[in-house]
Amino acid sequence: MVRNPAATALEITVEVRPEPQAAECLRRWVKQLRRQRYTPEAIQQVFGIRSADELGAAEREVWGTRLAERTDPLSVWLQLFWLERPVRYELLAGHADQLLESGLQAGLFQRCGRSVRASLRAEPVSGAIVWADHRFEDVARTSMLRQHGGPVYPPGADSLMLAEIVPHFATGRMLDLCTGSGVLALIIARGGNKVVGVDIDPRAVEVAQLNAEANGLKSARFLLGDLYAPVAGERFHCIVANPPFVCSPYANGPRYHSGGPLGDQVLRRIVAGFSPHLHRGGKALAISHVGLRQGESLADRARTWLSHFDGRCLVAEFARADAASFVAQQATFALAEGMASFRREFRRWLQFLRRHRVHEIAAVLVAVERTGTNFIEVVSAKPVVVPVPLNKSAIQVVREWWTH
Ligand SMILES: C[S@@+](CC[C@H](N)C(=O)[O-])C[C@H]1O[C@@H](n2cnc3c(N)ncnc32)[C@H](O)[C@@H]1O
């Protein structure tokens, strides 16, 4: 355990050290998956999508059935680690006999009859393989980890969006707040920058540390704590954050999920820490939902977070939905328990938003640069893609804004 001298008694900084056997097991699997081209390009080529967020339940069944008919290694790894489906023991043993046995011993795999399931999923992102908990299937917790905690967020469309921007603004010493699996910190470390990742969940910190070791990235370090507490008194050249941001009623759900009724509960604390934790000229980037009340504009809300920041700020809105459409899309998780369960969750969620007078939800990227003078721009970067892409994506808008 390492104590940060600037932290108070309640804010003890802890470095989590994973089991060496677990790190070795994941490292060998990373090598194997890389050798057999388990890459973002392969995902795009096979499934025609980039993020598992885009895969509906029915499509997942179709793909599972299609891939089950193939026996080449890549198809097997995609079934096991991306679609989260069981694979026949003999088929897996045929491709990776020793790795399978050591994976079973380390707790990466579980036997289910004549098949094997992986207890973590593997997401290929920018040359790294990122291990995290499942997004589709509930499986028994892996015995690989020493730390208890909630499920570790598997990189989603939000993570991948930030991952596309981060390499373009990474310089010097970086801070990744709400690091989860450590995906963004790993991308930064791959680019050669030193990075500290912070998460409030000990299990996430252990997985992030395992991911760094498994991918051979030594310049990423992970600390347990509440936002800036483990780095109190320190300044960085860049900060990136993907906080829990969904406007949701599930305050007791996974720690990666709810950003309170207005989505910005954690974001506003992150933004408040930009000035004291950025060097002069330093940059920061965050992503969030913003629940808007009747008559409230995004600019009104943005000013409540950003008006005290001593620099220029960009809020790029890339999606917006009314409360009912938002809830219908978000509550699909309940379909696993049937239509009645979906309806119940839908009503409960919508009532919650109505009680808080939220009538629209915007999705935004927030970019800042500590230039000295406060200036806030709010722009629309909602995709206009019919019949062809007609405007710049939010990713492009933010990248270009950095270079101005
Ligand atoms: C949406 S996940 C993002 C994970 C990862 N950065 C990514 O992009 O995939 C949010 C993470 O924030 C962490 N978290 C929530 N509240 C926090 C807090 N107050 N301080 C630090 N981490 C927090 C959660 O444990 C979770 O791992």
PDBQT file of the ligand as one rigid body, heavy atoms in Angstrom, charges set to zero:
ROOT
HETATM    1  C1  LIG A 501     -18.117   3.875 -17.861  1.00  0.00    +0.000 C 
HETATM    2  S1  LIG A 501     -16.813   3.141 -16.925  1.00  0.00    +0.000 S 
HETATM    3  C2  LIG A 501     -15.433   3.657 -17.903  1.00  0.00    +0.000 C 
HETATM    4  C3  LIG A 501     -14.284   2.691 -17.916  1.00  0.00    +0.000 C 
HETATM    5  C4  LIG A 501     -13.191   2.998 -18.938  1.00  0.00    +0.000 C 
HETATM    6  N1  LIG A 501     -12.551   4.267 -18.694  1.00  0.00    +0.000 N 
HETATM    7  C5  LIG A 501     -13.713   2.947 -20.341  1.00  0.00    +0.000 C 
HETATM    8  O1  LIG A 501     -13.664   3.993 -21.032  1.00  0.00    +0.000 OA
HETATM    9  O2  LIG A 501     -14.142   1.876 -20.794  1.00  0.00    +0.000 OA
HETATM   10  C6  LIG A 501     -16.757   4.190 -15.491  1.00  0.00    +0.000 C 
HETATM   11  C7  LIG A 501     -15.786   3.777 -14.399  1.00  0.00    +0.000 C 
HETATM   12  O3  LIG A 501     -15.780   4.805 -13.381  1.00  0.00    +0.000 OA
HETATM   13  C8  LIG A 501     -15.551   4.219 -12.121  1.00  0.00    +0.000 C 
HETATM   14  N2  LIG A 501     -15.994   5.189 -11.106  1.00  0.00    +0.000 N 
HETATM   15  C9  LIG A 501     -17.239   5.506 -10.728  1.00  0.00    +0.000 A 
HETATM   16  N3  LIG A 501     -17.227   6.483  -9.789  1.00  0.00    +0.000 NA
HETATM   17  C10 LIG A 501     -15.923   6.804  -9.584  1.00  0.00    +0.000 A 
HETATM   18  C11 LIG A 501     -15.262   7.737  -8.732  1.00  0.00    +0.000 A 
HETATM   19  N4  LIG A 501     -15.948   8.535  -7.922  1.00  0.00    +0.000 N 
HETATM   20  N5  LIG A 501     -13.909   7.790  -8.754  1.00  0.00    +0.000 NA
HETATM   21  C12 LIG A 501     -13.201   6.962  -9.584  1.00  0.00    +0.000 A 
HETATM   22  N6  LIG A 501     -13.782   6.057 -10.408  1.00  0.00    +0.000 NA
HETATM   23  C13 LIG A 501     -15.127   5.984 -10.420  1.00  0.00    +0.000 A 
HETATM   24  C14 LIG A 501     -16.347   2.922 -12.191  1.00  0.00    +0.000 C 
HETATM   25  O4  LIG A 501     -15.900   1.998 -11.229  1.00  0.00    +0.000 OA
HETATM   26  C15 LIG A 501     -16.078   2.481 -13.646  1.00  0.00    +0.000 C 
HETATM   27  O5  LIG A 501     -14.966   1.627 -13.705  1.00  0.00    +0.000 OA
ENDROOT
TORSDOF 0
